[in-house]
Amino acid sequence: MRTRRALVLVLALCVPAVAVAAAPTVAVAAPALHPRPAAAGIAPSTLTWRPCAQPGGPAGQECAELPVPLDYRSPDGPRLTLAVSRLRGERPPARRGTLIVIPGGPGSSGVQRLAQKGDAMREALGGAYDIVSLDPRGVGASTTARCGLDEDDRHLVTLRSWPGPDGDITENLAGSRRIAAACARNGGAVLRSFTTANQVRDIDLFRRALGERRLSAWGISYGTYVAAVYAQKYPQHTDRWVLDSSNDPAPERVGRGWLANWAQGADDRFPDFAAWAAGPARDSEGLRLAERAEDVRPLFLDLAAQLDRAPKRTTTAGVPLTGNRLRQAMQNALYSDASFPSLARLVKQAQNPDATPVLTPDVAGPLPDEDAAVALAVICNDVRWPAKPVSAYQRAVAADRARHPLTAGMPVSINPCSFWKHAPADKPTRITGKGPSNILMIQNRRDPATPHFAGLKMRRALGDRARLVTVEHGGHGAYLSNGNRCGDHSVSRFLTTGHRPQHDTRCTG
């Protein structure tokens, strides 16, 4: 079920998904390495557009296929296929250019994102742009790969290395080794090509296939990192650039630091859920967890500890509600206020000795192998993770559990990247202030996945190239996501007129 995709992914936006057909997995031999040419040296393909409007999506959505090199070192070698999509501007006289939506994840679908947000973007931008996006390699209808993971290893509570009830990481260690070995054994050259650097090259090839000298962009979550790397590598091809929900771009923190930031992100965001769950309005809904907001956190932690000791049978056969599965449901729900009722309902069912909890799909079953593969591969392929003894991970988990009990040490536990078999093909890009001053950042104050403090590190790295709009709101994803008119207006105004705040600013409503 594609609905689960956004929830497993390292920094994906938690949005409903529209099913797309997956392209077949391809197995090709790894080409020999030789000096890497610039993407500009590869002739772009002609895009053949066809209607692909989806039920409930915007009218006029079109799709095409873009061939890209498996390895840009060997541009005449094997090719992969990317699914790309566009919405033409409805007012040609007002057209400014083309805006690319860069999806999050790693692993979210840009084709789906256009189906979900296309009408809202058209209205907000007044037809100023043709809006395009793509399914990155490994995603949706683009060429995918498989790790051949056992079903149990494709549950979020396994992929995300939640420690045992007492903080022990023995199972994390065994599972991480097993998953990394399966990916090395079955993923092949296609899986090894799933990197940020290749996504950036693919976007530039897409730009050239569109016949555009410059693009504007809306990068979301992990997509902000892709967008920042693109702006560093191809500054001459950027027009108006929006980074929505950024994380720390420091090369030594790529992937590993993003995961570690989840601990503080959950702490920042949980009070929003607690206030909602203690509100008197929850009485009529049967979802009130406590009379005071400050009582919700200890209630949740106590319940998770009880489930650690005695998991509860659920309506999903063979999948009990454990403490870690409850914690994972909590982490997912913090992405959006709209998910608060499902978390409160699960807590109520877990508390009731006569109730059988009903798990939501994101925590009830395994992800498709292709989705798990791309989510793992990008962060493991991008940078070599430091070699540390298991005892160092165990100490880090113990310290993190004490500081951040909501996430119980998971963000710093050992994971498959620690055992990844292949060295990165590219060095991570260092984001700097060198380049045009054409970037607008927008960031929620209480974001569970890309915390505000981490977004500030992107802001400092970009220097005078960027301005930051802080939205005094909780959740993951700011533009056209949480109803904050000030934040939405700031981005839409920048994209349509070029106006950007002279200084960093904030939006309260």
Secondary structure, DSSP 8 states (H G I E B T S, - for coil): -GGGHHHHSTT---------------------------GGGS-------EE---TTS-TT-EEEEEEEES-TTSTTS-EEEEEEEEE--S-GGG--EEEEEE--TTT--HHHHHHHHHHHHHHHHTT-EEEEEE--TTSTTS--------GGGGSHHHHTT---TTS--HHHHHHHHHHHHHHHHH-HHHHHT--HHHHHHHHHHHHHHHT-S-EEEEEETHHHHHHHHHHHH-GGGEEEEEEES-----GGGTTHHHHHTHHHHHHHHHHHHHHHHTSGGGTTTT----SSGGGHHHHHHHHHHHHHHS-B--SSTT--B-HHHHHHHHHHHTT-GGGHHHHHHHHHHHH-TT------HHHHS---HHHHHHHHHHHHHHS------HHHHHHHHHHHHHH-TTTTTGGGS--GGGG-SS--SS------S-S-S-EEEEEEEE-SSS-HHHHHHHHHHHGGGEEEEEEEEESS--TTTS--HHHHHHHHHHHHH----SS-EEE--
